[in-house]
Amino acid sequence: QVHVEETGGGSVQAGESLTLSCTISIDTFDYYSMGWFRQASGKAREAVACISWTGDDTYYADSVKGRFTISRDNAKTTLYLQMNGVESEDTAMYYCAPDLTSGYTGGAWPCKPDNAQGAWGQGTLVTVSS
């Protein structure tokens, strides 16, 4: 059984920074690649960033590359998303999830919501005003 909890969302001004955290209760946390995803109102859930189990391999969507940084602390079973220079287009509900199709051989790609196989939390809302 997987339990996911995201925190750190809020309302910020464009250009500011925000850090999202996610704790995931799952057997062998460090076995899985992990990812952050987001869903804006009226749109499909999309990949934001993913990270391999070692943390050495990362993937970023073009829209956040250079602004967001994904990281993980396997000892704390926690995933992070540092968001710098946020833009109004970043407004969305943010979710994290394990890639349940990955393993010790898995990298950060493919970074797809489907790989979570339903292991979603409630999400944390980020609202960016310009």
Backbone as a ProteinNet text record, in pm:
[ID]
protein_1_A
[PRIMARY]
QVHVEETGGGSVQAGESLTLSCTISIDTFDYYSMGWFRQASGKAREAVACISWTGDDTYYADSVKGRFTISRDNAKTTLYLQMNGVESEDTAMYYCAPDLTSGYTGGAWPCKPDNAQGAWGQGTLVTVSS
[TERTIARY]
84.8	0	89.2	47.5	125.9	47.2	113	51.9	138.9	75	146.4	88.5	174.3	127.5	215.8	155.6	226.8	198.2	299.1	283.9	367.4	341.1	423.3	361.1	244.3	178.9	132.9	91.9	42.6	25.4	-2.2	-19.4	104.7	163.6	285.6	274.2	362.4	369	463.4	439.4	528.2	671.3	764.7	905.2	955	864.4	903.6	936.7	974.4	1014.2	923.7	920.8	837	901.3	894.3	946.1	834.3	812.5	714.3	785.5	718.3	771.3	667	715.8	625.7	683.2	606	646.6	566.8	638.4	576.6	605.3	500.6	514.2	496	603.1	602	718.6	698.9	809.8	924.4	1043.7	1164.4	1149.3	1136.8	1124.1	1234.1	1357	1468.4	1472.9	1377.9	1373.3	1314.8	1237.2	1157.8	1207	1193.3	1202.7	1079.3	1090.8	981.7	957.2	839.3	811.5	713.8	721.9	623.9	540.2	411.3	317.8	225.4	159.1	67.1	-53.9	-161.2	-284	-348.6	-350.4	-417.3	-566.2	-644.7	-789	-825.4	-902.4	-948	-846.7	-732.8	-628	-592.2	-524.8	-481	-359.9	-341.3	-223.4	-99.4	4.2	126.5	248.4	352.9	479	550.1	605.3	686.9	834.1	864.4	1002.3	1003	1103.8	1121.2	1267	1289.9	1424.6	1441.9	1559.1	1587.5	1607.8	1614.3	1625.9	1756.2	1860	1987	1990.2	1901.5	1906.3	2000.5	2071.2	2170.2	2109.6	1992.3	1927.5	1798.3	1782.7	1662.4	1605.2	1477.7	1408.1	1323	1319.6	1235.9	1155.8	1031.5	953.2	1016.7	1007.4	1068.6	1018.6	893.9	834.2	893.6	961.7	1016.7	1168.2	1226.3	1370.6	1444.6	1539.9	1616.8	1555.4	1430.5	1362	1331.6	1298.8	1261.8	1374	1386	1483.6	1417.1	1428.8	1375.4	1489.5	1459	1559.1	1487	1563.1	1504	1599	1540.8	1616.5	1563.8	1634	1585	1575.7	1663.4	1659.5	1531.4	1482.3	1360	1237	1255.1	1148.1	1070.2	1145	1084.2	1136.4	1046.6	1075.8	1052	1135.3	1124.4	1114.1	1051.7	1052.2	1077.4	1195.3	1228.7	1183.9	1095.5	1038.8	1087.3	1170	1220.6	1162.7	1149.4	1100	966.1	872.3	743.8	671.2	589.9	512.5	364.8	279.9	136.1	95.9	170	140.3	172.1	241.4	272	156.1	52.4	-62.4	-128.1	-136.8	-191.9	-193.6	-259.5	-247.2	-126.3	-37.3	85.6	77.5	116.7	114.7	252.6	285.4	404.6	361.1	445.1	410.3	534.3	534.4	641.3	613.1	717.8	703.6	703.2	584.7	573.9	617	651.6	702.3	854.9	916	1062.2	1122.3	1247.4	1317.7	1460.2	1548	1687	1753.5	1692.5	1748.9	1679.2	1578.5	1500.3	1568.7	1550.9	1600.9	1487.4	1511.9	1409.8	1310.7	1343.9	1259.1	1216.6	1091.7	990	924.3	887.4	826.3	680.3	594.4	455.3	362.8	252	155.8	106.7	94.1	43.1	131.3	260.4	353.3	326.6	250.2	214.8	111.7	44.5	-54	-152.4	-192.9	-295.8	-247.8	-118.1	-64	-51.4	-163.5	-165.3	-207.9	-156.1	-202.9	-310.7	-338.1	-440.5	-388.5	-258.3	-200	-185.8	-108.6	-93.7	-106.8	-187.7	-222.7	-120.9	-74.7	13.9	-59.4	-68.7	-134.5	-36.7	-11.7	83.6	9	23.6	-41.1	64.1	23.5	119.1	94.6
-117.8	0	123.9	225	346.7	463.5	544	666.2	784.1	882.9	998.6	1126	1214.8	1341.8	1455.4	1549.4	1666.4	1787.6	1869.4	1993.6	2103.1	2226.7	2338.4	2432.1	2398.7	2486.7	2616	2708.6	2836.4	2936.2	3058.4	3167.7	3254.1	3274.1	3353.6	3448.1	3544.2	3637	3581.4	3618.8	3577.9	3621.7	3532.3	3559.5	3511.1	3476.5	3428.8	3279	3229.5	3089	3015.2	2884.2	2798.2	2660.5	2592.4	2456.2	2361.3	2262.9	2159.5	2037.7	1971.7	1848.9	1739.2	1618.1	1503.7	1386.7	1335.1	1213.6	1096.7	990.9	872.8	752.6	692.1	570.3	452.4	380.9	268	177.2	50.1	-43.3	-11.2	-4.7	23.8	149.5	264	394	413.3	373.6	403.8	312.8	224.1	133.8	202.4	307.2	364	500.5	523.7	659.6	734.5	865.6	947.2	1065.6	1122.2	1235.7	1334.7	1454.9	1559.7	1581.1	1597.9	1618.7	1733.1	1791.5	1899.3	1894.3	1951	1954.5	2090.5	2167	2295.9	2275	2372.4	2362.9	2340	2234.7	2206.4	2138.8	2102.6	2039.2	1902.6	1824.5	1692	1702	1600.5	1596.3	1578.3	1654	1649	1632.8	1580.6	1562.6	1695.8	1717.4	1835.7	1796.8	1697.8	1653.8	1514.8	1437.1	1304.4	1282.9	1187.9	1162.6	1013.4	962.6	820.9	787.7	657.5	617.2	664.3	681	729.4	882	947.1	1092.8	1145.6	1056.9	1099.9	1136.6	1086.7	1111.3	1188.2	1297.5	1379.3	1413.4	1440.8	1485	1605.5	1704.7	1822.5	1851.8	1889.7	1939.6	2068.6	2091.9	2211.4	2338.7	2338.5	2459.4	2497.4	2405.1	2434.9	2422.2	2378.5	2356.7	2485.7	2476.6	2593.8	2672.2	2641.5	2713	2620.9	2496	2401.4	2300.5	2251.1	2147.2	2039.6	1916.4	1802.5	1736.8	1691.4	1620.5	1523.2	1433.7	1334.4	1303.8	1266.9	1222.9	1084.1	982.5	846.3	810.1	864.2	835	889.3	998.8	1059.6	1023.1	941.9	903.8	1025.9	1127.5	1255.1	1302.2	1357.1	1414.1	1564.2	1641.5	1786.9	1843.9	1961.2	2037	2183.2	2231.2	2371.5	2446.6	2543.7	2619.8	2763.3	2804	2940.6	3014	3143.3	3222.3	3173.8	3150.5	3094.9	3192.8	3134.4	3211.6	3178.4	3262.9	3239.5	3105.6	3063.3	2934.2	2814.9	2839.4	2731.7	2705.9	2786.8	2767.8	2633.5	2549.2	2414.8	2343.2	2228.6	2136.1	2048.8	2038.8	1961.8	1830.1	1724.6	1590.7	1527.2	1442.7	1361	1215	1129.4	988.5	905.8	782.4	690.5	635.7	604.4	535	385.8	329.3	190.9	92.8	144.6	58.3	55.3	136.3	147.9	48.5	56	-28.7	20.9	-61.1	-18	8.6	-37.3	-9.6	108.4	163.6	270.9	405.7	486.8	623	719.4	844.4	947	947.7	875.6	869.9	726.1	697.8	798.4	854.8	977.4	1049.4	1070.1	977.7	979.3	959.3	1032.2	1012.5	868.2	801.1	663.4	569.3	603	514.7	511.6	606.2	606.3	498.6	451.1	343.5	375	501.5	539.3	576.4	572.8	602.3	753.2	820.8	966.4	1009.5	1126	1190.1	1291.9	1380	1482.3	1601.3	1613.8	1725	1848.8	1944.1	2072.7	2182.5	2282.3	2384.1	2497.4	2529.7	2643.5	2744.5	2866	2973.4	3087.7	3124.3	3230.7	3347.8	3461.1	3580.8	3674.4	3742.4	3830.2	3976.2
0	0	0	-76.9	-92	-35.4	48.1	98.1	58.5	-5.3	-57.6	3.3	48	103.1	56	-15.3	-66.3	21.4	43.7	119.6	55.3	97	54.5	-45.6	-96	-192.1	-127.1	-210.8	-160.1	-272	-232.7	-328.4	-328	-444.3	-456.7	-575.5	-576.6	-688.4	-794.2	-916.2	-1024.5	-993.2	-1019.3	-993.6	-859.1	-771.7	-639.2	-641.9	-525.3	-513.1	-415.7	-433.6	-349.7	-348.1	-234.9	-226.5	-186.6	-269.7	-240.2	-181.9	-87.4	-28.7	-42.3	-43.4	-57.4	19.6	111.8	180.8	122.3	96.6	36.4	124	174.7	253.5	159.7	137.4	44.3	80.3	63.4	87.4	-7.9	45.5	-33	-116	-48.9	-115.9	-218.2	-183.6	-272.3	-393.6	-406.1	-521.6	-644	-621.1	-729	-775	-904.6	-954.7	-903.2	-893.7	-840.9	-932.5	-922.6	-1009	-949.5	-1001.4	-972.9	-1099.8	-1078.8	-1187.9	-1149.6	-1246.8	-1214.6	-1306	-1255.1	-1332.7	-1314.2	-1421.8	-1420.2	-1446	-1406.8	-1423.5	-1569.5	-1594.8	-1729	-1819.2	-1763.4	-1844	-1788.3	-1869.7	-1827	-1735.1	-1652.5	-1566.3	-1653.4	-1621.4	-1701.5	-1612.4	-1671.7	-1599.8	-1584.2	-1467	-1439.6	-1431.9	-1348.3	-1331.1	-1269.8	-1302.6	-1245.7	-1208.5	-1118.4	-1068.6	-1046.7	-1081.4	-1064.7	-917.4	-888.1	-748	-684.6	-763.6	-709.8	-699.1	-772.3	-777.9	-883.5	-951.9	-1050.3	-1184.8	-1212.1	-1341	-1317.7	-1388.8	-1375.6	-1512.2	-1512.5	-1632.8	-1595.8	-1684.7	-1662.8	-1788.7	-1769.7	-1881.7	-1932.2	-2059.1	-2118	-2049.7	-2008.1	-1950.7	-1815.9	-1747.7	-1615	-1611.1	-1719.6	-1722.6	-1691.4	-1600.9	-1561.9	-1447.2	-1413.2	-1303.8	-1185.5	-1212.6	-1108.7	-1088.8	-965.3	-933.7	-850.1	-897	-822.6	-745.3	-624.2	-544.5	-452.5	-392.7	-302.9	-189.2	-77.2	39.4	73.6	31.2	51.7	199.8	280.8	425	488.5	435.5	487.7	405	305	210	164.2	125.4	88.8	-46	-122.8	-253.2	-245.9	-317.1	-312.8	-454.4	-462.4	-586.5	-551.6	-585.2	-566.2	-689.7	-668.2	-779.2	-769.6	-863.1	-866.5	-987.2	-973.5	-1085.7	-1137.8	-1046.8	-1088.5	-1180.1	-1266.1	-1363.9	-1346.6	-1399.2	-1385.3	-1446.3	-1550.4	-1614.5	-1524.4	-1412.5	-1318.4	-1222	-1228.2	-1141.8	-1171.2	-1068.4	-1086.4	-952.5	-950	-838.3	-868.2	-771.7	-789.2	-712	-778.8	-721.7	-734.2	-638.2	-654.2	-656.5	-708.7	-716.1	-744.7	-697.4	-735.7	-874.8	-945.9	-1073.1	-1043.2	-1032.3	-990.9	-1099.8	-1217.2	-1323.5	-1323.4	-1236.5	-1236	-1137.8	-1118.2	-1022.8	-1013.9	-965.4	-950.3	-1085.1	-1192.7	-1325.6	-1391.5	-1326	-1386.1	-1375.3	-1477	-1475.7	-1454.5	-1491.1	-1474.8	-1591.2	-1696.1	-1815.4	-1842	-1882.3	-1914.1	-1787.9	-1794.4	-1683.4	-1721	-1681.3	-1724.7	-1605.5	-1600.6	-1491.2	-1482.1	-1594.2	-1593.8	-1513.6	-1502.6	-1431.2	-1281	-1232.3	-1090.3	-1058.5	-1161.1	-1144.5	-1031.5	-1026.6	-931	-792.8	-769.1	-635.5	-614.8	-609.1	-595.3	-456.1	-415.3	-293.9	-328.5	-233.3	-253.5	-332.8	-341.8	-414.9	-327.8	-377.6	-309.9	-415.1	-385.4	-483.8	-485.7	-603.1	-624.1	-711.8	-660.1	-734.1	-750.8	-874.4	-904.3	-964.9	-902.5	-953.3	-1012.6	-1117.6	-1187.5	-1151.1
[MASK]
++++++++++++++++++++++++++++++++++++++++++++++++++++++++++++++++++++++++++++++++++++++++++++++++++++++++++++++++++++++++++++++++++

